[in-house]
């Protein structure tokens, strides 16, 4: 173990004092003063615990793994309920064509007629006018402009903690984002200012996440999400863009990979214009299977009806 700075200063001071006293006073007086100086320095060193070298250079733990990347099972979550209007029939029909509709539908998937939803859901920040049955066109450099049909929609709500602590509930921030189930086995997702077109989905388990992603997510969390954190996966080098928690407030249409009420944490990564998204749920299930998505990060201007 290296000597502390206090002991180094004491040693230098004693050498200087030794030279001074050897020239002017008896060596006995010097020894007595040195002894008392040693007792004082020893008392100070014991009152101030010495940090190890590793601790002195440890990354500040602004957001611990238990706070940002903790399991959904260990902290309470409060999600608002959206109840249907009184006496809403269970077998709703489109008034224009008679096709079956759901209480959430704003548009009939069969005839395209506008509908009055029976459930009062919040509006997402982006793509709020996209509805089941719409045709969405995506223009992107990696492929020619392609039409996609919206088969289903998931309404995400962003979660946060007002203060840090394992017992502090995660509550909605008020921000809502949409994910759209498309034909051609594709998924269109908006989160904050980012847009993703995903087409490759694979199931994960806790061992996969703990081995391949969690160490880097912890490093990103401990930097207050400001560090440039990279890791290798699937033959590419990925950078972590964002981590956090979400809940699924509503599911409409068909083909959704998550259920209403699902609560999980996410890791969003990029490698150039490619995207890697991890969705992690508590053991035993909370409405979803741990999932890895691959695709492209696109711009809002690439998406139009």
BADOMAR-110662 format. One record per atom (N, C-alpha, C): residue in three letters; x, y, z. Coordinates in steps of 0.05 Angstrom, whole numbers, plus 32768, in hexadecimal, padded with zeros to 4 digits. Layout:
N
alaXYZ/...
This chain:
305
unk80117FE88000/unk800080008000/unk801280198000/unk800B802D7FF0/unk801B80457FEE/unk801780578007/unk802C8067800E/unk802980798025/unk8016808F801E/unk800780998032/unk7FF580AF802D/unk800480C9802B/unk7FF780DD8021/unk800480F7801D/unk800C81048038/unk7FFB80FE804D/unk800181098068/unk801B80FF8073/unk802080E5806F/unk803980D9807A/unk805180E3806A/unk804E80E88050/unk806480F28040/unk806C810E8049/unk8057811F804E/unk805C813A8059/unk806B81388073/unk806281268085/unk806F8123809F/unk808C811B809C/unk80918108808A/unk80AD80FF8087/unk80BF8116807D/unk80B581258069/unk80C5813C805F/unk80CA81508075/unk80B481558085/unk80B78168809A/unk80CB816080AF/unk80CC814680B6/unk80DF813C80CA/unk80FB813E80BF/unk80FF813980A5/unk811B813C809A/unk81248159809C/unk8112816C8095/unk811A81888097/unk8120819080B4/unk810D818680C6/unk8112818D80E2/unk812C818180EC/unk8133816980E3/unk814B815C80EC/unk8164816C80E4/unk8164817780CB/unk817A818780C2/unk817C81A080D3/unk816481AD80D8/unk816481C680E7/unk816E81C28103/unk816281AD8111/unk816981AA812D/unk8186819F8130/unk81908191811D/unk81AB8187811F/unk81BF819E811E/unk81B781B48113/unk81C881CB8111/unk81C681DE8129/unk81AF81DE8137/unk81AB81F2814C/unk81A581E68167/unk819A81CD8168/unk819281C28182/unk819D81A68186/unk8198819C819E/unk81A1818181A5/unk8190816D8196/unk819B8157818E/unk818C81418180/unk817581368192/unk8178813881AC/unk8163812D81BE/unk8149813D81BB/unk814C815881B9/unk8134816881B5/unk81278161819B/unk8136815D8186/unk812B8156816C/unk811B813B816E/unk81278128817C/unk8119810E817F/unk80FF8111818E/unk80FE812181A3/unk80E5812581B2/unk80D0813281A0/unk80D781478191/unk80C481548180/unk80BA8141816A/unk80CC8131815F/unk80C5811E814A/unk80B1810A8154/unk80B58101816E/unk80A380ED817A/unk808780F8817C/unk808481118186/unk806A811D8188/unk805D8121816D/unk806D81298159/unk8062812C813E/unk805881128133/unk806680FC813A/unk805D80E28131/unk804280DB813D/unk803E80E08158/unk802580DA8165/unk800E80E98159/unk801281038152/unk7FFD81138147/unk7FF68109812B/unk80098103811A/unk800480F980FF/unk7FF680DE8100/unk7FFE80CD8113/unk7FF180B38115/unk7FD480B5811D/unk7FCD80C8812F/unk7FB280CC8138/unk7FA180D68120/unk7FAC80E98110/unk7F9D80F480FA/unk7F9880DE80E5/unk7FAC80CD80DF/unk7FA880B980CB/unk7F9380A480D3/unk7F91809E80ED/unk7F7D808B80F6/unk7F61809780F5/unk7F5E80B180F8/unk7F4480BE80F8/unk7F3980C180DC/unk7F4A80BF80C7/unk7F4180C380AB/unk7F4780A9809C/unk7F3280988096/unk7F36807F8088/unk7F448083806E/unk7F5780728068/unk7F668075804F/unk7F5880658039/unk7F5480728021/unk7F478066800B/unk7F5C80557FFC/unk7F52803F7FF1/unk7F64802F7FDF/unk7F67803E7FC5/unk7F7C80357FB6/unk7F8080417F9C/unk7F68803E7F8A/unk7F5B80267F8C/unk7F4480217F7B/unk7F2D80337F82/unk7F2980387F9C/unk7F1380497FA5/unk7F1780667F9C/unk7F30806F7F9B/unk7F35808B7F94/unk7F2E80907F77/unk7F2E807C7F66/unk7F2880807F4A/unk7F0E80737F42/unk7EFE806C7F56/unk7EE4805F7F50/unk7ED180737F42/unk7EC280697F2F/unk7EAE807A7F21/unk7E9880817F35/unk7E91809B7F38/unk7E7C80A37F4A/unk7E6280957F44/unk7E55808B7F59/unk7E3D807B7F55/unk7E24808D7F56/unk7E20809E7F41/unk7E0980B07F41/unk7DEF80A07F41/unk7DED808D7F2F/unk7DD6807C7F2D/unk7DDF805F7F30/unk7DD780527F46/unk7DE180377F4B/unk7DD180247F39/unk7DDC800C7F36/unk7DCF7FF87F27/unk7DB47FF17F33/unk7DB17FF37F4E/unk7D987FED7F5B/unk7D8380027F55/unk7D8B801A7F4C/unk7D78802F7F47/unk7D7080307F29/unk7D83802E7F17/unk7D7D80317EFB/unk7D7880167EED/unk7D8A80037EF3/unk7D887FE97EE5/unk7D7D7FD37EF7/unk7D6D7FDA7F0B/unk7D637FC67F1D/unk7D4D7FB67F10/unk7D477F9F7F1B/unk7D327F8E7F12/unk7D177F9B7F17/unk7D047F977F05/unk7CE97FA37F09/unk7CDC7F977F22/unk7CE77F827F2D/unk7CDA7F757F44/unk7CE17F837F5E/unk7CF57F937F5F/unk7D007F9E7F78/unk7CF67FBA7F7F/unk7CE97FC77F6D/unk7CDF7FE27F73/unk7CC27FE57F6B/unk7CB17FF27F7B/unk7C957FF57F74/unk7C9280087F5C/unk7C7D80027F4C/unk7C7780127F34/unk7C5A801A7F35/unk7C5480337F31/unk7C39803D7F30/unk7C3280477F14/unk7C2080387F07/unk7C17803E7EEC/unk7BF980467EED/unk7BF2805C7EE0/unk7BD580637EE0/unk7BC580507ED0/unk7BAC804C7ED9/unk7B99803A7ECB/unk7B88804B7EB8/unk7B8180407EA1/unk7B6F804D7E8E/unk7B56803C7E8B/unk7B4180457E97/unk7B2880357E97/unk7B17803C7E80/unk7B0880277E77/unk7AF5802C7E61/unk7ADD803B7E6B/unk7AD080497E59/unk7AB880587E60/unk7AA380447E6A/unk7A90804F7E79/unk7A7B803E7E85/unk7A6B802F7E70/unk7A6480177E75/unk7A5480067E64/unk7A5E80047E47/unk7A7980027E44/unk7A857FFD7E2A/unk7A827FDF7E23/unk7A767FD87E0D/unk7A727FBC7E06/unk7A8D7FAF7E00/unk7A8E7F957E05/unk7AA77F867E01/unk7AAB7F7F7DE3/unk7A967F7F7DD4/unk7A997F787DB7/unk7A937F907DA6/unk7AA57FA37DA6/unk7AA27FBC7D97/unk7AA37FB77D79/unk7A937FC67D6A/unk7A927FC47D4D/unk7A967FE07D41/unk7AA37FE17D2A/unk7AA57FFA7D1B/unk7A8A80037D12/unk7A82801B7D17/unk7A6780247D0E/unk7A6480277CF0/unk7A7A80287CE2/unk7A79802B7CC5/unk7A7880107CB6/unk7A887FFC7CBF/unk7A897FE37CB0/unk7A827FCB7CC1/unk7A807FCE7CDB/unk7A797FB77CEC/unk7A907FA57CF4/unk7AA87FAC7CED/unk7AC07F9C7CF5/unk7AC57F9F7D12/unk7AD17F8A7D1E/unk7AD87F8B7D3B/unk7AEE7FA07D40/unk7AEB7FAF7D55/unk7AFF7FC27D5D/unk7B047FBF7D7B/unk7B197FCC7D85/unk7B207FCB7DA1/unk7B197FE67DAE/unk7B177FE77DC8/unk7B1080017DD5/unk7B2680167DD1/unk7B3E800F7DC9/unk7B5480227DC5/unk7B55802D7DA9/unk7B4780217D96/unk7B4A80287D7A/unk7B4080447D74/unk7B5180527D64/unk7B4A806D7D5A/unk7B42806B7D3D/unk7B4880547D31/unk7B4280517D14/unk7B3C80347D0F/unk7B27802F7CFE/unk7B2080137CF8/unk7B3580087CE5/unk7B417FF17CED/unk7B557FE57CDD/unk7B4A7FD97CC3/unk7B307FD57CC1/unk7B247FC97CA9/unk7B1C7FDE7C94/unk7B0D7FF37C9D/unk7B0380067C89/unk7B1180227C8B/unk7B2180267CA1/unk7B2F803F7CA3/unk7B1F80567CB0/unk7B0780507CB9/unk7AF680657CC5/unk7B02806F7CE0/unk7B0080897CE5/unk7B0980937CFF/unk7AF5808B7D15/unk7B0180847D2C/unk7AF1807B7D43/unk7AF6808B7D5C/unk7AE3808B7D6E/unk7AE680987D88/unk7AEF80837D9C/unk7B0880837DA5/unk7B12806E7DB8/unk7B01806E7DD1/unk7AFD80567DDB/unk7AEE80527DF4/unk7B0080537E0D/unk7B1980547E09/unk7B2C80567E1F/unk7B3C80707E1B/unk7B3E80807E30/unk7B4C809A7E2E/unk7B6A80967E33/unk7B7980927E1E/unk7B95808D7E20/unk7BA580A77E1B/unk7BBC80AB7E28/unk7BCC80C37E23/unk7BD880C27E07/unk7BDE80DA7DFD/unk7BEA80DC7DE2/unk7C0880D97DE4/unk7C1480CA7DD3/unk7C3280C97DD2/unk7C3E80E37DC8/unk7C5780E77DCF/unk7C6481007DC6/unk7C6981017DA8/unk7C6C80E97D9C/unk7C7180E87D7F/unk7C5F80D37D73/unk7C5980D67D59/unk7C4A80C37D49/unk7C2E80BE7D54/unk7C2380D27D60/unk7C0880CF7D6D/unk7BF280CB7D59/unk7BF680D27D40/unk7BE180D07D2C/unk7BE380B57D1C/unk7BF580A47D24/unk7BF8808A7D17/unk7BE580767D25/unk7BD580687D15/unk7BC180567D20/unk7BC2803B7D13/unk7BB780277D20/unk7BB6800C7D15/unk7BA6800D7CFB/unk7BB180007CE7/unk7BA680007CCC/unk7BB380137CB9/unk7BC280267CC4/unk7BD0803A7CB3/unk7BE7802C7CA4/unk7BED80377C8D/unk7C0580307C7E/unk7C1B80447C84/unk7C31803B7C8D/unk7C48804C7C93/unk7C5E80477C80/unk7C6A805D7C75/unk7C80805B7C63/unk7C9A80637C71/unk7CAE80537C6D/unk7CC880597C7A/unk7CDD805B7C64/unk7CEA80737C63/unk7CFF80787C4F/unk7D1980797C5E/unk7D2C80687C55/unk7D4680677C63/unk7D5B805F7C50/unk7D7480677C55/unk7D8A80627C43/unk7D9080457C40/unk7D8A80357C55/unk7D9280197C54/unk7D7F80087C42/unk7D6780137C3B/unk7D5580057C2B/unk7D4280197C1C/unk7D36800F7C07/unk7D2380207BF9/unk7D0A80267C0A/unk7CFC803B7C02/unk7CE480427C11/unk7CD1802A7C11/unk7CC880237C2A/unk7CB7800B7C2C/unk7C9D80127C3B/unk7C8780067C33/unk7C6E800A7C42/unk7C6A7FF57C57/unk7C617FFD7C6E/unk7C5B7FEA7C84/unk7C3E7FEF7C8D/unk7C317FDA7C94/unk7C167FDC7C9F/unk7C177FD97CBE/unk7C0A7FEC7CCC/unk7C0A7FEB7CE9/unk7BF57FD77CF3/unk7BFF7FC27D00/unk7BED7FAD7D0B/unk7BE77FB17D28/unk7BF87FBE7D37/unk7BF47FC17D53/unk7C047FD97D5E/unk7BFC7FE27D76/unk7C0B7FF87D83/unk7C0E7FF37DA0/unk7C257FFA7DAA/unk7C2B7FF97DC7/unk7C3080157DD1/unk7C24801D7DE7/unk7C2980377DF3/unk7C3C80347E0B/unk7C54803F7E08/unk7C68803E7E1D/unk7C6580577E2F/unk7C6A80547E49/unk7C6D806B7E5A/unk7C88806A7E68/unk7C9580817E69/unk7CB080837E74/unk7CAD80847E93/unk7CBF80767EA1/unk7CBE80757EBE/unk7CD780827ECA/unk7CD3808D7EE2/unk7CEA80997EF1/unk7CE480987F0E/unk7CF9809E7F1F/unk7CF680A07F3B/unk7CFA80BD7F44/unk7CE880C87F54/unk7CEA80E37F5E/unk7D0380E77F6E/unk7D0A80D37F7F/unk7D2280D37F8E/unk7D2E80B77F8D/unk7D4780B47F92/unk7D54809A7F91/unk7D4D80897FA9/unk7D4B806F7FA5/unk7D45805D7FBB/unk7D3680457FB2/unk7D3D802E7FBE/unk7D3080157FB6/unk7D1280147FBB/unk7D0980247FCE/unk7CEC80247FD5/unk7CDD803B7FC8/unk7CEB804C7FB9/unk7CDD80627FAB/unk7CD080587F92/unk7CB6805C7F8F/unk7CA880517F77/unk7CB1805E7F5D/unk7CB1804E7F48/unk7CB580597F2D/unk7C9A80627F23/unk7C99807A7F1A/unk7C8080867F10/unk7C8480927EF4/unk7C6E80957EE6/unk7C7080A07ECA/unk7C7B80BD7ECA/unk7C8B80C37EB7/unk7C9580DE7EB4/unk7C8180F07EA6/unk7C6C80E37E99/unk7C5980F27E89/unk7C5F80F07E6B/unk7C7680E47E64/unk7C7E80E17E48/unk7C7580C57E3F/unk7C6780C57E28/unk7C5E80AC7E1C/unk7C6980A97E00/unk7C6F80907DF9/unk7C7B808B7DDE/unk7C6D80727DD3/unk7C6F80707DB8/unk7C60805A7DAA/unk7C7380477D9D/unk7C6A802D7D9D/unk7C7780187D8D/unk7C61800D7D7B/unk7C6880087D62/unk7C547FFE7D4F/unk7C5D7FE37D44/unk7C4A7FD07D46/unk7C4E7FB67D39/unk7C487FB97D1C/unk7C5B7FB37D0B/unk7C587FB57CEE/unk7C577F9A7CE1/unk7C4D7F997CC8/unk7C507F807CB9/unk7C6D7F7D7CB2/unk7C747F677CA4/unk7C8F7F607C9D/unk7CA17F5C7CB6/unk7C937F557CCD/unk7CA17F4F7CE6/unk7CB37F667CEF/unk7CA97F7E7CED/unk7CB97F967CF4/unk7CAB7FA47D0B/unk7CBA7FB57D18/unk7CB07FC47D2F/unk7CBB7FE07D2E/unk7CAA7FF47D2F/unk7CB180107D2F/unk7CAE801C7D4B/unk7CC480267D56/unk7CC480307D71/unk7CCF804D7D73/unk7CC1805D7D82/unk7CCB80777D89/unk7CD080787DA7/unk7CE880827DAF/unk7CED80877DCB/unk7CFC80A17DCD/unk7CF080B57DDA/unk7CFB80D07DDC/unk7CFF80DB7DC0/unk7D1880E27DB9/unk7D1C80ED7D9E/unk7D2780D87D8A/unk7D2780BF7D93/unk7D3380AA7D82/unk7D1C809A7D75/unk7D2180917D5C/unk7D0E80807D4D/unk7D1D80687D43/unk7D1080517D46/unk7D1D80377D3E/unk7D0A80287D2C/unk7D15801C7D17/unk7D0780087D07/unk7D157FED7D0C/unk7D087FDB7D1A/unk7D147FC27D23/unk7D087FAB7D14/unk7D187F977D0D/unk7D0E7F807CFE/unk7D197F667D07/unk7D2B7F667D1B/unk7D377F4D7D24/unk7D337F4B7D43/unk7D247F377D4B/unk7D1D7F357D68/unk7D277F197D72/unk7D327F197D8A/unk7D3C7F007D96/unk7D367F007DB4/unk7D307EE97DBF/unk7D2B7EE77DDB/unk7D457EE67DEB/unk7D457EF37E02/unk7D5C7EF27E14/unk7D537EE67E2F/unk7D677EDF7E3F/unk7D617ED87E5B/unk7D737EE87E6D/unk7D707EE57E87/unk7D7F7EF57E9B/unk7D9D7EF07E98/unk7DA57ED77E92/unk7DC27ED27E8F/unk7DCE7EE17E78/unk7DBF7EE27E61/unk7DC87EF17E4A/unk7DCC7F0E7E51/unk7DB87F1A7E5E/unk7DB97F367E64/unk7DD07F3C7E78/unk7DD27F2C7E8D/unk7DE77F307EA2/unk7E037F2E7E96/unk7E067F1C7E83/unk7E217F177E77/unk7E287F2C7E62/unk7E157F317E50/unk7E1C7F417E38/unk7E177F5F7E3A/unk7E047F677E4B/unk7DFB7F837E4B/unk7DFC7F917E66/unk7DF67F837E7B/unk7DF37F917E95/unk7E0D7F9F7E9F/unk7E257F937E9C/unk7E3D7FA17EA6/unk7E407FBD7E98/unk7E397FBF7E7F/unk7E3D7FD87E71/unk7E267FEC7E78/unk7E0E7FE17E7C/unk7DF87FF27E85/unk7DFE7FFE7EA0/unk7E0A7FEE7EB2/unk7E117FF87ECD/unk7E26800F7ECA/unk7E3A800A7EB9/unk7E4F801F7EB5/unk7E4280397EAB/unk7E2F80367E98/unk7E21804E7E8D/unk7E10805B7EA3/unk7E03804C7EB4/unk7DF380577EC9/unk7E0480667EDE/unk7E1B805B7EE4/unk7E2C80677EF9/unk7E3980817EF0/unk7E3880867ED6/unk7E4280A07ECB/unk7E2C80B47EC8/unk7E1580AF7ED4/unk7DFD80C07ED1/unk7DF680C17EB3/unk7DFA80AB7EA5/unk7DF380A77E89/unk7E0180BC7E77/unk7E1A80C37E7E/unk7E2980D67E6F/unk7E4280CA7E62/unk7E4A80B27E6B/unk7E6280A57E61/unk7E5E80997E45/unk7E7480987E36/unk7E74808A7E1C/unk7E7B806D7E21/unk7E67805C7E22/unk7E6A80407E29/unk7E66802F7E10/unk7E7A801F7E09/unk7E78800D7DF2/unk7E7D7FF07DFA/unk7E727FDE7DEA/unk7E767FC17DEF/unk7E737FB37DD5/unk7E7D7F9A7DD3/unk7E7B7F8A7DBB/unk7E647F757DBE/unk7E557F727DA9/unk7E407F5E7DA9/unk7E387F587D8C/unk7E377F3E7D86/unk7E2E7F357D6C/unk7E407F3F7D55/unk7E5A7F427D5B/unk7E6D7F4A7D47/unk7E6E7F687D41/unk7E607F787D51/unk7E607F957D4E/unk7E677FA37D68/unk7E707FBC7D66/unk7E767FCC7D7D/unk7E5E7FDF7D82/unk7E527FDD7D9A/unk7E397FEC7DA0/unk7E3F80017DB5/unk7E3180187DB2/unk7E32802D7DC6/unk7E17802F7DD4/unk7E1780327DEF/unk7DFE80357DFE/unk7DF580527DFB/unk7DDC80557DF2/unk7DD080707DEF/unk7DBE80787E06/unk7DB180647E12/unk7D9D806A7E26/unk7D9680517E36/unk7D8F80547E4F/unk7D84803F7E60/unk7D6D804B7E70/unk7D5B803A7E79/unk7D4580447E89/unk7D30802F7E8E/unk7D1880397E96/unk7D0280267E9C/unk7CE980307E8E/unk7CD7801D7E89/unk7CBE80247E7B/unk7CA780117E84/unk7C8F80197E7D/unk7C7880087E81/unk7C6780097E68/unk7C587FF47E63/unk7C467FF47E4C/unk7C2A7FFA7E57/unk7C1F80117E4F/unk7C05801A7E59/unk7BEE800E7E49/unk7BF380097E2F/unk7BDD7FFF7E1E/unk7BE87FF07E07/unk7BD97FDC7DFE/unk7BE07FCC7DE7/unk7BC77FCB7DD5/unk7BCB7FD17DBC/unk7BB57FD27DA9/unk7BBB7FC07D91/unk7BA77FB57D84/unk7BAB7FA67D6C/unk7BB67F8B7D72/unk7BC87F817D60/unk7BD27F667D61/unk7BF07F667D5D/unk7BFC7F4F7D66/unk7C197F4B7D60/unk7C2C7F577D75/unk7C227F627D8A/unk7C347F6F7D9E/unk7C447F5A7DAC/unk7C5E7F617DB2/unk7C6F7F4E7DC0/unk7C6E7F537DDE/unk7C607F677DE7/unk7C5D7F6D7E04/unk7C3F7F6F7E0B/unk7C397F6D7E25/unk7C1E7F6F7E2E/unk7C1A7F897E3E/unk7C017F927E3F/unk7BFB7FA97E4F/unk7C037FA47E6C/unk7C107FB87E79/unk7C1A7FB57E94/unk7C367FAB7E96/unk7C437FA47E80/unk7C5E7F9C7E81/unk7C707FB27E8B/unk7C837FAB7E9C/unk7C957FBF7EA8/unk7CB27FB47EA5/unk7CC37FC47E9A/unk7CDE7FBA7E96/unk7CF27FD17E94/unk7D0B7FC97E8F/unk7D217FDC7E8B/unk7D2B7FD87E6E/unk7D387FEC7E64/unk7D427FEA7E48/unk7D5F7FF47E47/unk7D6D7FEA7E32/unk7D877FF47E2A/unk7D867FF97E0C/unk7D8B80127E04/unk7D8B80197DE7/unk7DA7801E7DDF/unk7DB080117DC9/unk7DCB80127DC0/unk7DCC80187DA2/unk7DE280227D98/unk7DE580277D7B/unk7E0180217D72/unk7E0380197D59/unk7E1D80157D4B/unk7E1A80217D30/unk7E23803A7D2D/unk7E1D80497D14/unk7DFF804D7D12/unk7DF380457CFC/unk7DD680487CF9/unk7DC7802F7D01/unk7DD5801B7D0C/unk7DC780037D16/unk7DC080067D33/unk7DAB7FF87D3B/unk7DA07FFA7D56/unk7D9E7FDF7D63/unk7DA37FDF7D7D/unk7DA17FC77D8E/unk7D917FCF7DA7/unk7D7A7FC37DAC/unk7D697FCA7DC2/unk7D647FB17DD3/unk7D687FB47DEE/unk7D637F9E7E01/unk7D4C7FA67E13/unk7D387F947E16/unk7D227F987E28/unk7D247F827E3D/unk7D257F8A7E56/unk7D2A7F777E6C/unk7D137F797E80/unk7D077F617E87/unk7CF17F607E9A/unk7CF87F4F7EB2/unk7CE97F527EC8/unk7CF07F447EE0/unk7CEC7F267EDC/unk7CFB7F167EEB/unk7CF97EF97EEA/unk7CDC7EF17EF2/unk7CD27EDD7EE4/unk7CB67ED57EE9/unk7CA27EE27ED8/unk7CAB7EF77EC9/unk7C9A7F047EB6/unk7C8B7F1C7EC1/unk7C8B7F327EB2/unk7C7B7F497EBA/unk7C6E7F547EA0/unk7C657F417E90/unk7C587F4A7E77/unk7C697F487E5E/unk7C817F3E7E61/unk7C927F3D7E49/unk7CA97F2A7E4C/unk7CB37F217E35/unk7CCB7F107E33/unk7CE37F227E2F/unk7CF97F1D7E3D/unk7D127F2C7E38/unk7D187F297E1B/unk7D1E7F407E0E/unk7D207F417DF1/unk7D377F527DE8/unk7D437F4A7DD2/unk7D577F597DC3/unk7D4C7F607DA8/unk7D4D7F797DA0/unk7D447F837D86/unk7D5D7F8D7D77/unk7D5E7F887D5D/unk7D727F947D4C/unk7D647FA17D34/unk7D6F7FB77D2B/unk7D647FC57D14/unk7D747FDE7D0E/unk7D667FF37D07/unk7D73800D7D00/unk7D6780247D10/unk7D7880377D16/unk7D6F80507D22/unk7D6A80637D0B/unk7D51806E7D09/unk7D49807F7CF3/unk7D41809A7CFE/unk7D3980AC7CED/unk7D3080C67CF4/unk7D1280C97CF1/unk7D0680DB7D00/unk7CE980DF7CFE/unk7CE180E67CE1/unk7CF380F57CD3/unk7CED80FD7CB8/unk7CED80E67CA4/unk7CF780CE7CAD/unk7CF780B67C9C/unk7CDC80A87C9D/unk7CCA80B07CAE/unk7CB180A37CB3/unk7C9A80B47CAB/unk7C8880AB7C9A/unk7C7180BA7C92/unk7C5A80A87C89/unk7C4280B37C89/unk7C2B80A37C81/unk7C2480A97C64/
